[in-house]
């Protein structure tokens, strides 16, 4: 195992656990957030690869997929910006548009770390979307691609970009 970095070697030696923070955007359409979504998909792949690379060593890794959490950045999508809010309303069912508190997120993350789980998805109502992403996403993308309101909102967003 000499090819491993000293950091990875220390994790393996201690039987540690690495948690990578991704996002629901790892598996959602990145409309208006493409760079963010792409980076979160990359983080997801890193965590999955680490988990497999650690298998058999006593060390392990997991991925954390927070949905919307009541933070200042999320407030933009929930009333702070007219276009962003309209896209969120158009793009997500009401059930998925409810942010959770940072303390709820923290409690769930601590529990997941203690259990060394492969995936921490919070809020849990996002789990079906994650599990069925290969089925739901193509259908949802096709619906949104034909939606004239989404076209108009995207054009408005593009007009605001310098």
GROMACS elastic network, one bead per residue, 0.5 to 0.9 nm:
[ bonds ]
;  ai    aj funct       b0    kb
    1     4     6  0.58981   500
    1     9     6  0.81410   500
    2     5     6  0.78895   500
    2     9     6  0.85388   500
    4     7     6  0.79746   500
    4     8     6  0.59843   500
    4     9     6  0.59591   500
    5     8     6  0.52546   500
    5     9     6  0.60346   500
    5    10     6  0.85609   500
    6    10     6  0.60673   500
    6    11     6  0.86524   500
    7    10     6  0.51881   500
    7    11     6  0.64188   500
    7    12     6  0.87788   500
    8    11     6  0.50548   500
    8    12     6  0.61931   500
    8    13     6  0.84933   500
    9    12     6  0.51112   500
    9    13     6  0.59545   500
    9    14     6  0.85471   500
   10    14     6  0.60933   500
   10    15     6  0.84065   500
   10    16     6  0.81931   500
   11    14     6  0.53036   500
   11    15     6  0.59691   500
   11    17     6  0.71856   500
   11    18     6  0.80685   500
   11    59     6  0.65096   500
   11    60     6  0.86393   500
   12    15     6  0.50306   500
   12    16     6  0.62523   500
   12    17     6  0.87658   500
   12    54     6  0.70891   500
   12    57     6  0.61445   500
   12    58     6  0.67110   500
   12    59     6  0.51100   500
   12    60     6  0.82136   500
   13    16     6  0.76991   500
   13    57     6  0.82212   500
   13    58     6  0.82915   500
   13    59     6  0.78728   500
   14    58     6  0.82313   500
   14    59     6  0.73666   500
   15    57     6  0.71848   500
   15    60     6  0.74270   500
   16    58     6  0.75121   500
   16    60     6  0.64557   500
   16    61     6  0.81963   500
   17    59     6  0.57863   500
   17    61     6  0.51057   500
   17    62     6  0.74853   500
   17   113     6  0.77253   500
   17   116     6  0.66838   500
   18    47     6  0.79648   500
   18    50     6  0.82433   500
   18    51     6  0.84873   500
   18    59     6  0.83344   500
   18    60     6  0.65522   500
   18    62     6  0.62524   500
   18    63     6  0.84226   500
   18   113     6  0.87718   500
   18   116     6  0.88019   500
   19    47     6  0.73262   500
   19    60     6  0.89029   500
   19    61     6  0.56894   500
   19    63     6  0.55486   500
   19    64     6  0.67394   500
   19   113     6  0.75390   500
   19   116     6  0.87224   500
   19   118     6  0.87278   500
   19   119     6  0.89738   500
   20    43     6  0.66260   500
   20    44     6  0.73432   500
   20    46     6  0.78894   500
   20    47     6  0.57774   500
   20    61     6  0.77231   500
   20    62     6  0.63361   500
   20    64     6  0.60077   500
   20    65     6  0.88908   500
   21    40     6  0.80131   500
   21    43     6  0.70818   500
   21    44     6  0.78987   500
   21    47     6  0.86729   500
   21    62     6  0.87414   500
   21    63     6  0.59425   500
   21    65     6  0.64645   500
   21    66     6  0.79372   500
   22    25     6  0.77899   500
   22    26     6  0.65242   500
   22    39     6  0.82249   500
   22    41     6  0.70859   500
   22    42     6  0.82683   500
   22    43     6  0.55326   500
   22    44     6  0.57040   500
   22    47     6  0.87675   500
   22    63     6  0.64554   500
   22    64     6  0.55056   500
   22    65     6  0.51263   500
   22    66     6  0.72679   500
   23    26     6  0.54921   500
   23    27     6  0.81053   500
   23    37     6  0.80106   500
   23    40     6  0.58555   500
   23    41     6  0.80129   500
   23    43     6  0.87448   500
   23    44     6  0.82069   500
   23    63     6  0.88485   500
   23    64     6  0.67957   500
   23    66     6  0.50107   500
   23    67     6  0.63786   500
   23   121     6  0.85059   500
   24    27     6  0.59166   500
   24    28     6  0.62741   500
   24    37     6  0.84626   500
   24    40     6  0.81288   500
   24    64     6  0.89886   500
   24    65     6  0.53057   500
   24    66     6  0.60009   500
   24    67     6  0.53661   500
   24    68     6  0.84490   500
   24   121     6  0.80365   500
   24   122     6  0.88800   500
   24   126     6  0.76923   500
   24   129     6  0.89751   500
   24   130     6  0.76946   500
   25    29     6  0.69725   500
   25    30     6  0.65634   500
   25    33     6  0.85416   500
   25    36     6  0.75399   500
   25    38     6  0.80125   500
   25    39     6  0.89578   500
   25    40     6  0.63213   500
   25    41     6  0.72345   500
   25    65     6  0.82590   500
   25    66     6  0.89080   500
   25    67     6  0.80960   500
   26    29     6  0.84736   500
   26    30     6  0.85453   500
   26    36     6  0.87109   500
   26    37     6  0.55760   500
   26    38     6  0.69294   500
   26    39     6  0.77451   500
   26    42     6  0.76672   500
   26    43     6  0.79877   500
   26    44     6  0.66234   500
   26    65     6  0.79381   500
   27    30     6  0.85512   500
   27    37     6  0.78502   500
   27    40     6  0.85207   500
   27    41     6  0.68456   500
   27   129     6  0.84344   500
   27   130     6  0.66889   500
   27   133     6  0.66653   500
   27   137     6  0.82462   500
   28    31     6  0.86867   500
   28    37     6  0.74615   500
   28   129     6  0.86018   500
   28   130     6  0.84935   500
   28   133     6  0.79132   500
   28   137     6  0.71973   500
   29    33     6  0.84749   500
   29    34     6  0.79291   500
   29    37     6  0.75625   500
   29   137     6  0.74275   500
   29   140     6  0.89113   500
   29   141     6  0.73113   500
   30    35     6  0.77519   500
   30    36     6  0.74858   500
   30    37     6  0.51596   500
   30    38     6  0.75987   500
   31    34     6  0.60028   500
   31    37     6  0.86694   500
   31    87     6  0.86675   500
   31   154     6  0.84617   500
   32    35     6  0.87809   500
   32    84     6  0.81997   500
   32    87     6  0.86535   500
   32   154     6  0.75874   500
   32   157     6  0.79682   500
   33    36     6  0.54182   500
   33    37     6  0.60223   500
   33    38     6  0.85734   500
   34    37     6  0.50524   500
   34    38     6  0.59804   500
   34    39     6  0.85430   500
   35    38     6  0.51568   500
   35    39     6  0.61966   500
   35    40     6  0.86635   500
   36    39     6  0.52119   500
   36    40     6  0.62446   500
   36    41     6  0.86940   500
   37    40     6  0.51392   500
   37    41     6  0.61942   500
   37    42     6  0.86573   500
   38    41     6  0.51265   500
   38    42     6  0.62874   500
   38    43     6  0.87499   500
   39    42     6  0.50479   500
   39    43     6  0.62952   500
   39    44     6  0.87142   500
   40    44     6  0.62073   500
   40    45     6  0.87190   500
   40    65     6  0.89935   500
   41    44     6  0.50199   500
   41    45     6  0.63808   500
   41    46     6  0.87377   500
   42    45     6  0.51449   500
   42    46     6  0.62440   500
   42    47     6  0.87414   500
   43    46     6  0.50374   500
   43    47     6  0.62624   500
   43    48     6  0.86626   500
   43    63     6  0.81973   500
   44    47     6  0.52725   500
   44    48     6  0.62662   500
   44    49     6  0.86676   500
   44    62     6  0.89887   500
   44    63     6  0.63651   500
   44    64     6  0.83678   500
   44    65     6  0.85999   500
   45    48     6  0.50900   500
   45    49     6  0.60668   500
   45    50     6  0.85294   500
   46    49     6  0.51805   500
   46    50     6  0.61400   500
   46    51     6  0.86577   500
   46    63     6  0.89514   500
   47    50     6  0.51128   500
   47    51     6  0.62032   500
   47    52     6  0.87928   500
   47    61     6  0.62558   500
   47    62     6  0.59318   500
   47    63     6  0.57178   500
   47   118     6  0.87730   500
   48    51     6  0.51959   500
   48    52     6  0.65121   500
   48    53     6  0.87054   500
   48    61     6  0.74892   500
   48    62     6  0.71607   500
   48    63     6  0.74138   500
   48   118     6  0.81980   500
   49    52     6  0.52572   500
   49    53     6  0.60736   500
   49    54     6  0.85437   500
   49    61     6  0.87696   500
   50    54     6  0.59480   500
   50    55     6  0.84893   500
   50    60     6  0.73672   500
   50    61     6  0.60502   500
   50    62     6  0.83159   500
   51    54     6  0.52213   500
   51    55     6  0.62491   500
   51    59     6  0.81772   500
   51    60     6  0.52040   500
   51    62     6  0.66830   500
   51   118     6  0.77029   500
   52    55     6  0.50678   500
   52    56     6  0.86796   500
   52    60     6  0.79770   500
   52    61     6  0.83385   500
   53    56     6  0.83817   500
   53    57     6  0.85444   500
   53    60     6  0.83908   500
   54    57     6  0.55171   500
   54    58     6  0.71592   500
   54    59     6  0.54758   500
   54    60     6  0.53588   500
   54    61     6  0.74539   500
   55    58     6  0.69746   500
   55    59     6  0.70237   500
   55    60     6  0.66155   500
   56    59     6  0.77895   500
   56    60     6  0.89302   500
   57    60     6  0.79437   500
   60   116     6  0.73846   500
   60   117     6  0.88187   500
   60   118     6  0.82596   500
   61   116     6  0.73887   500
   61   117     6  0.78722   500
   61   118     6  0.64770   500
   61   119     6  0.89982   500
   62   112     6  0.87547   500
   62   113     6  0.82699   500
   62   116     6  0.70549   500
   62   117     6  0.60302   500
   62   119     6  0.54566   500
   62   120     6  0.75458   500
   63   117     6  0.83114   500
   63   118     6  0.61312   500
   63   120     6  0.61961   500
   63   121     6  0.83987   500
   64   109     6  0.76002   500
   64   112     6  0.88327   500
   64   118     6  0.85530   500
   64   119     6  0.58733   500
   64   121     6  0.61496   500
   64   122     6  0.80539   500
   65   119     6  0.74113   500
   65   120     6  0.59698   500
   65   122     6  0.63894   500
   65   123     6  0.87372   500
   66    69     6  0.73639   500
   66   105     6  0.75692   500
   66   120     6  0.78300   500
   66   121     6  0.59318   500
   66   123     6  0.68019   500
   66   126     6  0.89784   500
   67    96     6  0.83063   500
   67    97     6  0.89362   500
   67    99     6  0.72131   500
   67   100     6  0.80583   500
   67   121     6  0.76529   500
   67   122     6  0.59755   500
   67   123     6  0.61580   500
   67   124     6  0.88859   500
   67   126     6  0.73074   500
   68    71     6  0.83767   500
   68    74     6  0.66588   500
   68    96     6  0.84576   500
   68    97     6  0.74172   500
   68    98     6  0.71417   500
   68   100     6  0.64936   500
   68   101     6  0.88655   500
   68   122     6  0.85978   500
   68   123     6  0.80565   500
   69    74     6  0.67429   500
   69    98     6  0.84746   500
   69   101     6  0.56540   500
   69   102     6  0.61338   500
   69   105     6  0.75910   500
   69   123     6  0.87954   500
   70    73     6  0.82261   500
   70    74     6  0.61473   500
   70    75     6  0.70795   500
   70    99     6  0.56148   500
   70   100     6  0.59481   500
   70   101     6  0.53468   500
   70   102     6  0.65480   500
   71    74     6  0.53750   500
   71    75     6  0.65541   500
   71    99     6  0.89766   500
   71   101     6  0.81201   500
   71   102     6  0.75753   500
   72    75     6  0.52073   500
   72    76     6  0.72675   500
   73    76     6  0.57566   500
   73    77     6  0.77416   500
   74    77     6  0.54283   500
   74    78     6  0.65749   500
   74    80     6  0.84975   500
   74    99     6  0.82809   500
   75    79     6  0.63344   500
   75    80     6  0.55031   500
   75    81     6  0.83054   500
   76    79     6  0.59850   500
   76    81     6  0.51551   500
   76    82     6  0.84110   500
   76    84     6  0.69291   500
   76    85     6  0.71877   500
   77    80     6  0.61631   500
   77    81     6  0.62828   500
   77    82     6  0.81000   500
   77    83     6  0.83700   500
   77    84     6  0.50853   500
   77    86     6  0.81849   500
   77    87     6  0.82439   500
   77    88     6  0.65694   500
   78    81     6  0.74603   500
   78    82     6  0.85896   500
   78    84     6  0.77638   500
   78    85     6  0.52454   500
   78    86     6  0.87377   500
   78    88     6  0.78293   500
   78    89     6  0.87486   500
   78    97     6  0.86242   500
   79    82     6  0.63508   500
   79    84     6  0.81214   500
   79    85     6  0.56699   500
   79    86     6  0.87517   500
   80    84     6  0.80416   500
   80    85     6  0.73453   500
   81    84     6  0.53887   500
   81    85     6  0.59409   500
   81    86     6  0.85073   500
   82    85     6  0.52487   500
   82    86     6  0.61563   500
   82    87     6  0.87111   500
   83    86     6  0.51347   500
   83    87     6  0.62351   500
   83    88     6  0.86913   500
   83   153     6  0.62307   500
   83   154     6  0.82764   500
   83   156     6  0.73351   500
   83   157     6  0.66821   500
   84    87     6  0.51303   500
   84    88     6  0.62326   500
   84    89     6  0.86585   500
   84   153     6  0.84056   500
   84   157     6  0.81541   500
   85    88     6  0.51173   500
   85    89     6  0.61714   500
   85    90     6  0.85177   500
   86    89     6  0.51014   500
   86    90     6  0.60226   500
   86    91     6  0.83831   500
   86   150     6  0.87992   500
   86   153     6  0.75594   500
   87    91     6  0.57515   500
   87    92     6  0.83735   500
   87   149     6  0.88333   500
   87   150     6  0.68921   500
   87   153     6  0.68648   500
   87   154     6  0.82637   500
   88    91     6  0.50358   500
   88    92     6  0.58429   500
   88    93     6  0.88130   500
   88    97     6  0.75904   500
   89    92     6  0.57715   500
   89    93     6  0.72587   500
   89    94     6  0.74803   500
   89    97     6  0.76284   500
   90    93     6  0.78738   500
   90   144     6  0.84727   500
   90   149     6  0.82065   500
   90   150     6  0.73739   500
   91   140     6  0.86101   500
   91   144     6  0.73729   500
   91   150     6  0.84053   500
   92    95     6  0.80458   500
   92    96     6  0.62209   500
   92    97     6  0.64690   500
   93    96     6  0.56179   500
   93    97     6  0.66233   500
   94    97     6  0.50795   500
   94    98     6  0.71103   500
   95    98     6  0.63020   500
   95   125     6  0.77752   500
   96    99     6  0.79963   500
   96   123     6  0.88204   500
   96   125     6  0.70550   500
   96   126     6  0.69413   500
   99   123     6  0.80712   500
  100   103     6  0.83411   500
  100   104     6  0.64855   500
  100   105     6  0.69576   500
  100   122     6  0.82495   500
  100   123     6  0.68182   500
  101   104     6  0.52377   500
  101   105     6  0.63925   500
  101   106     6  0.86883   500
  102   105     6  0.50199   500
  102   106     6  0.60688   500
  102   107     6  0.86772   500
  103   107     6  0.61676   500
  103   108     6  0.86203   500
  104   107     6  0.52912   500
  104   108     6  0.63593   500
  104   109     6  0.87040   500
  104   122     6  0.86611   500
  104   123     6  0.86119   500
  105   108     6  0.52478   500
  105   109     6  0.61729   500
  105   110     6  0.86935   500
  105   122     6  0.65242   500
  105   123     6  0.75705   500
  106   109     6  0.50935   500
  106   110     6  0.61445   500
  106   111     6  0.86026   500
  107   110     6  0.52687   500
  107   111     6  0.62871   500
  107   112     6  0.87003   500
  108   111     6  0.51394   500
  108   112     6  0.61647   500
  108   113     6  0.86391   500
  108   120     6  0.75748   500
  108   121     6  0.86523   500
  108   122     6  0.72165   500
  108   123     6  0.87724   500
  109   112     6  0.50243   500
  109   113     6  0.61134   500
  109   114     6  0.85440   500
  109   120     6  0.66812   500
  109   121     6  0.88482   500
  109   122     6  0.83611   500
  110   113     6  0.51274   500
  110   114     6  0.61164   500
  110   115     6  0.86231   500
  111   114     6  0.51205   500
  111   115     6  0.62718   500
  111   116     6  0.84835   500
  111   117     6  0.89380   500
  112   115     6  0.51280   500
  112   116     6  0.58464   500
  112   117     6  0.54954   500
  112   118     6  0.84131   500
  112   119     6  0.77847   500
  112   120     6  0.60579   500
  113   117     6  0.66120   500
  113   120     6  0.85964   500
  114   117     6  0.80747   500
  116   119     6  0.87919   500
  117   120     6  0.69377   500
  120   124     6  0.85540   500
  121   124     6  0.56022   500
  121   125     6  0.84298   500
  121   126     6  0.68986   500
  121   127     6  0.64669   500
  121   130     6  0.86381   500
  122   125     6  0.74588   500
  122   126     6  0.70485   500
  122   127     6  0.81957   500
  123   126     6  0.61909   500
  123   127     6  0.81455   500
  124   127     6  0.54830   500
  124   128     6  0.85416   500
  125   128     6  0.69924   500
  125   129     6  0.81808   500
  126   129     6  0.53518   500
  126   130     6  0.63344   500
  126   131     6  0.87998   500
  127   130     6  0.50333   500
  127   131     6  0.60503   500
  127   132     6  0.84297   500
  128   131     6  0.50973   500
  128   132     6  0.58441   500
  128   133     6  0.80470   500
  129   132     6  0.52879   500
  129   133     6  0.55472   500
  129   136     6  0.70580   500
  129   137     6  0.84123   500
  130   133     6  0.51835   500
  130   134     6  0.86437   500
  131   134     6  0.79955   500
  132   135     6  0.54290   500
  132   136     6  0.59070   500
  132   137     6  0.80943   500
  133   136     6  0.51520   500
  133   137     6  0.53384   500
  133   138     6  0.82172   500
  134   137     6  0.59590   500
  134   138     6  0.69684   500
  135   138     6  0.62911   500
  135   139     6  0.69616   500
  135   140     6  0.89938   500
  136   139     6  0.54328   500
  136   140     6  0.59980   500
  136   141     6  0.84573   500
  137   140     6  0.50510   500
  137   141     6  0.57966   500
  137   142     6  0.84042   500
  138   141     6  0.51152   500
  138   142     6  0.61367   500
  138   143     6  0.86831   500
  139   142     6  0.52088   500
  139   143     6  0.63369   500
  139   144     6  0.87787   500
  140   143     6  0.51081   500
  140   144     6  0.61956   500
  140   145     6  0.84458   500
  141   144     6  0.51972   500
  141   145     6  0.58910   500
  141   146     6  0.87217   500
  142   145     6  0.50687   500
  142   146     6  0.65391   500
  142   147     6  0.88554   500
  143   146     6  0.55414   500
  143   147     6  0.64573   500
  144   148     6  0.83637   500
  144   149     6  0.88741   500
  144   150     6  0.66153   500
  144   151     6  0.86571   500
  145   148     6  0.81848   500
  145   150     6  0.75654   500
  145   151     6  0.78033   500
  146   149     6  0.89916   500
  146   150     6  0.81611   500
  146   151     6  0.81331   500
  147   150     6  0.53837   500
  147   151     6  0.65275   500
  147   152     6  0.89299   500
  148   152     6  0.62288   500
  148   153     6  0.86247   500
  149   152     6  0.50266   500
  149   153     6  0.60918   500
  149   154     6  0.84668   500
  150   153     6  0.50778   500
  150   154     6  0.59787   500
  150   155     6  0.84674   500
  151   154     6  0.52159   500
  151   155     6  0.61785   500
  151   156     6  0.86874   500
  152   155     6  0.50877   500
  152   156     6  0.62254   500
  152   157     6  0.86292   500
  153   156     6  0.50138   500
  153   157     6  0.61416   500
  153   158     6  0.85771   500
  154   158     6  0.61008   500
  154   159     6  0.85646   500
  155   158     6  0.50006   500
  155   159     6  0.61333   500
  155   160     6  0.87596   500
  156   159     6  0.50662   500
  156   160     6  0.64932   500
  157   160     6  0.52412   500
  157   161     6  0.66419   500
  158   161     6  0.52383   500
  158   162     6  0.84139   500
  159   162     6  0.77881   500
